[in-house]
Amino acid sequence: METRKRSLLKAVIWNVIGLVTMSLVGLAATGSAAVGGTMALANTAIGFTMYLLYERVWSRIRWGRHV
C-alpha cells in the first residue's frame, strides 16, 4: 500500500506540471495571463482533489496486484 505522503507528493508534482501547462493553454486561448491563470488555478484545485481521492481509492483495491 502506498503511504499518504507518497500519494500527496505525487499529486503535488503532477499538479504543478498541470498548472504550468494549463496556464499556457489559458493564455493562448484568451490572450490574458490573468484569465488563463485563474482558469489554471481552478483546474488545478479540482484536479488535485480528484487525483488524491482517485489514488486513495485505487490503493485499497487489490485486483490486478501481484503480492
Beta strands, then each sheet from edge to edge (+ up, - down):
end
